[in-house]
Amino acid sequence: REDLEPPKPVDPTNPRVLSLMRYMEEHLAEDLDVDALAEQFYVSKFHMMRQFRKETGFTVHAYLQQRRLLHARDLMEKGMRATEACYRSGFRSYSSFTRAYGKRYGTTPAFYVLQHFFGALTPSVIQGDMEAAGASYGAMVLTVATMFIGLFVIVALAKKGIKGAVLFGMLISSVVYWAGSF
């Protein structure tokens, strides 16, 4: 599945469609709908929708949503929280963003951020090989749980003044992770 691939490039020749695409790209975060776009370009909304679909293969709404999803994903890759990326990309509610994101990419935006964060720790994820990195949902849960167990052990031992608490916590984390990987 091409989860993280950008859409196929569109190469329209109609100047109105090109202007419309440029306008949408420059105003992604704004409240854009077909009526407002038709009014902005002084054209019938039905004619605009037919021309756009003929030239691009997308409906206006589908194209706009796809561009917004790609913009949000780019923002999340740069470290922005999923909620903030949602609103900065023009979505009006986080639930509609999550639904659209899940439908397009097969995961939630928040989970994508986690994958991206944890993926930075392994070279195979940087190269895009998620399966080789073991970045499945189960592996991610195991990794997070292991980190919390290790942190809990370190804090508990440090409070009691036991020397080597960090080393012991790391050892416990490794054993839990190793045992959970079977």
C-alpha positions as CSV (number, residue, x, y, z in Angstrom):
1,R,0.0,0.0,0.0
2,E,1.3,3.5,-0.9
3,D,0.4,4.9,2.5
4,L,3.0,7.7,2.6
5,E,3.3,8.4,-1.1
6,P,2.1,11.7,-2.4
7,P,-0.7,11.7,-4.9
8,K,0.1,11.2,-8.5
9,P,1.1,14.6,-10.1
10,V,-1.6,16.4,-11.9
11,D,-0.7,18.4,-15.0
12,P,-3.7,20.6,-16.0
13,T,-3.5,22.9,-18.9
14,N,-6.6,25.0,-18.3
15,P,-5.5,28.4,-16.9
16,R,-8.5,28.7,-14.7
17,V,-7.9,25.3,-13.2
18,L,-4.2,26.2,-12.7
19,S,-5.2,29.4,-11.0
20,L,-7.7,27.6,-8.8
21,M,-5.1,25.0,-7.7
22,R,-2.6,27.8,-6.9
23,Y,-5.2,29.7,-4.9
24,M,-6.2,26.6,-2.9
25,E,-2.5,25.8,-2.2
26,E,-2.0,29.4,-0.9
27,H,-5.1,29.4,1.2
28,L,-5.2,25.8,2.6
29,A,-5.8,26.9,6.2
30,E,-8.8,29.1,5.2
31,D,-12.4,28.0,5.1
32,L,-12.7,27.1,1.4
33,D,-15.8,25.6,-0.1
34,V,-16.9,25.1,-3.7
35,D,-19.4,28.1,-3.6
36,A,-16.7,30.5,-2.2
37,L,-14.2,29.3,-4.8
38,A,-16.7,29.7,-7.7
39,E,-17.5,33.2,-6.4
40,Q,-13.8,34.0,-6.1
41,F,-13.1,33.0,-9.7
42,Y,-16.4,34.4,-11.2
43,V,-17.5,31.1,-12.6
44,S,-20.5,28.7,-12.2
45,K,-19.7,26.2,-9.5
46,F,-20.9,23.4,-11.7
47,H,-18.8,24.4,-14.6
48,M,-15.8,24.8,-12.2
49,M,-16.3,21.4,-10.7
50,R,-16.6,19.7,-14.2
51,Q,-13.5,21.5,-15.5
52,F,-11.5,20.7,-12.4
53,R,-12.4,17.0,-12.5
54,K,-11.7,16.8,-16.2
55,E,-8.3,18.4,-15.9
56,T,-7.1,16.8,-12.6
57,G,-9.1,13.6,-12.1
58,F,-10.1,14.8,-8.7
59,T,-13.2,16.6,-7.4
60,V,-12.4,20.0,-5.9
61,H,-13.2,18.7,-2.4
62,A,-11.1,15.6,-2.8
63,Y,-8.1,17.5,-4.1
64,L,-8.3,20.1,-1.3
65,Q,-8.6,17.4,1.3
66,Q,-5.6,15.6,-0.1
67,R,-3.5,18.7,-0.2
68,R,-4.5,19.5,3.4
69,L,-3.6,16.0,4.6
70,L,-0.2,16.2,2.9
71,H,0.4,19.6,4.5
72,A,-0.6,18.3,7.9
73,R,1.7,15.3,7.5
74,D,4.6,17.6,6.6
75,L,4.0,19.8,9.6
76,M,3.9,16.7,11.9
77,E,7.2,15.5,10.4
78,K,8.7,18.8,11.4
79,G,7.6,18.2,15.0
80,M,4.2,19.9,15.2
81,R,1.6,18.2,17.3
82,A,-1.2,16.5,15.4
83,T,-3.9,18.8,16.7
84,E,-2.1,21.9,15.8
85,A,-1.2,20.5,12.3
86,C,-4.9,19.7,11.8
87,Y,-6.0,23.3,12.3
88,R,-3.1,24.9,10.5
89,S,-3.9,22.7,7.5
90,G,-7.5,24.0,7.3
91,F,-9.5,21.3,9.0
92,R,-12.3,22.6,11.2
93,S,-12.4,19.7,13.6
94,Y,-9.9,17.2,14.9
95,S,-12.4,14.3,14.5
96,S,-12.9,15.0,10.8
97,F,-9.2,15.3,10.3
98,T,-8.6,12.0,12.1
99,R,-11.3,10.3,10.0
100,A,-9.9,11.6,6.7
101,Y,-6.3,10.9,7.8
102,G,-7.2,7.3,8.8
103,K,-9.0,6.7,5.5
104,R,-6.1,8.0,3.4
105,Y,-3.1,6.6,5.4
106,G,-4.6,3.7,7.4
107,T,-3.5,5.1,10.8
108,T,-4.3,8.0,13.1
109,P,-2.3,11.2,13.0
110,A,-1.2,10.8,16.6
111,F,0.1,7.3,15.9
112,Y,1.9,8.6,12.8
113,V,3.7,11.2,15.0
114,L,4.7,8.4,17.4
115,Q,5.9,6.3,14.5
116,H,7.9,9.2,13.2
117,F,9.4,9.9,16.7
118,F,10.3,6.3,17.4
119,G,11.3,5.8,13.8
120,A,14.0,8.4,14.1
121,L,15.7,5.9,16.4
122,T,16.2,3.3,13.8
123,P,17.9,3.6,10.4
124,S,15.4,1.3,8.6
125,V,12.5,3.7,9.4
126,I,14.4,6.7,8.1
127,Q,14.7,4.7,4.8
128,G,11.0,4.0,4.9
129,D,11.1,0.3,5.7
130,M,8.5,0.2,8.5
131,E,8.2,-3.6,8.5
132,A,12.0,-4.2,8.9
133,A,12.0,-1.7,11.8
134,G,9.3,-3.6,13.5
135,A,7.2,-0.5,13.9
136,S,3.9,-2.3,14.1
137,Y,1.3,-1.2,16.7
138,G,2.3,-4.0,19.0
139,A,6.0,-3.2,18.9
140,M,5.2,0.5,19.5
141,V,3.1,-0.4,22.6
142,L,5.8,-2.7,23.8
143,T,8.5,0.0,23.4
144,V,6.5,2.6,25.2
145,A,5.5,0.2,28.0
146,T,9.1,-0.9,28.4
147,M,10.3,2.7,28.7
148,F,7.7,3.4,31.4
149,I,8.7,0.3,33.4
150,G,12.3,1.2,33.2
151,L,11.6,4.8,34.2
152,F,9.5,3.6,37.1
153,V,12.2,1.2,38.3
154,I,14.9,4.0,38.1
155,V,12.7,6.5,40.0
156,A,11.8,4.0,42.7
157,L,15.3,2.8,43.3
158,A,16.7,6.4,43.2
159,K,14.2,7.5,45.8
160,K,15.5,4.7,48.1
161,G,19.1,5.9,47.5
162,I,20.2,2.7,45.8
163,K,23.4,3.2,43.8
164,G,23.3,2.0,40.2
165,A,19.5,2.7,39.9
166,V,19.8,3.9,36.3
167,L,21.8,0.8,35.2
168,F,19.4,-1.5,37.0
169,G,16.4,0.2,35.4
170,M,17.9,-0.1,32.0
171,L,18.6,-3.8,32.7
172,I,15.0,-4.4,33.8
173,S,13.7,-2.5,30.7
174,S,15.9,-4.7,28.4
175,V,14.7,-7.9,30.0
176,V,11.0,-6.8,29.7
177,Y,11.5,-5.8,26.1
178,W,13.3,-9.0,25.3
179,A,10.6,-11.1,27.0
180,G,7.8,-9.3,25.2
181,S,9.3,-9.7,21.8
182,F,8.6,-13.4,21.6
